[in-house]
Amino acid sequence: MRTTPAAESPVALTRGLLVTGPARSRLALMAAADPWPEIRDEDRWVIELMEERLENTRRSPAELRARATELRAEAQRTDITGVRDAALAVAERYEQVATARTGAR
């Protein structure tokens, strides 16, 4: 994924980043549903790193969906709200990436 200043186009605005290149079409599909909670700007690097890793993963859509299922099961087993919410948010992103990759094929 490559980010760029607003003056360059064509771009898709995704989570406050302007995205160009091959990632643009996949990210544009996912931009409508943002499972990440609102977090402080100084903590956004964690989300950005997660997004980059998801974009560059070699996992197949089936593997991504299987991991999403595992994360949802983990969320059901915990009583800790933050852990549950995080697992569900990551599971949702895995599903979105899997859907985007399936549609791109």
N, C-alpha and C positions, 0 to 999 in steps of 0.2 A: 504494500500500500504506500502510496506517495501522497503527501500533503502539499498544498500550494497556497500562495496568497490569493486573496479574493479577485485580484485583477486578472488572473489567468483563467481560461475557460476551455472546454466545457468542464463543469465540476458538479459534484453533488455535495450538499451540505449534510454531514453525518456527525451527530454528537459534537457539534462545535468545530469539526474539522472540515476543511475543504479537500475533497478527495478526487484524484484524477487517475487515469490509467485503467488497467484491467479490473481493478478492484471496484471501480465506480459503479458498474451495473449491479454487481452483487450487493454492495453496500447500500445502494439506493433501494433495493428491494427490502432490506432489513431496517432501514431508517424509520419506517412508520411505527415500528414496535420497539420501544427502548425499554428493556427490562431492568436496566441499571438504575439504582436509586440516585437521588440527587446527592452529590458529595461535594466536598470542598475542592476548589481549584487545585490546591497543592496536593491533593490525593488522586487527581484524575489520571496520573501516570499509570496507576495500577490498571485502570479500565483500558487505557490505551495499549498497554502491554498485552493484556488479555485479548483485545481485538486484533492486534498484530499477530499473535500466536494462532488465533483461530483462522485468520486469513491465510497464514502460511502453512497450516497443518497438512500433513499428507494423509490424514485419516479419510476414509471413504464416508459418504453420507450414511451408510448403514452403521459404521463404527461410531459416528457422531451421535446418531439416534440411540444406539445402545448405551453410550455414556450418559446421554440425557436421561434415559430410563434409570440408570444406576443412581444418578444424582437426585432424581425425584424420590427414589426409594430411601436414600439417605435422609432427605428432608422429612419424610414421614416418620422416621425413627427418632428424630431429635426433638427435645423440648426447648431447645435454645433458639429463640426467635431469629437472632442474627445469622446463625448457621443455616437454619431452614430457608430464610429469605435469600441468602447468598447461593445456596445450592439450587434453589428454584430459578434464580436469575441466570446462573451459568447454564443450567439445563435448557432454559428458553433460548439462549444464544446458540447453543449447540444445535438445537432444532432449526433455528433460523438459517444457520450456515449450511446445514444439511439440505434444507429446502432450496436454498439459493444454488447450491452445487448441483442438485438434481435437475433444477430448471435450466441450468447453464449447459447441460449435456445434450 
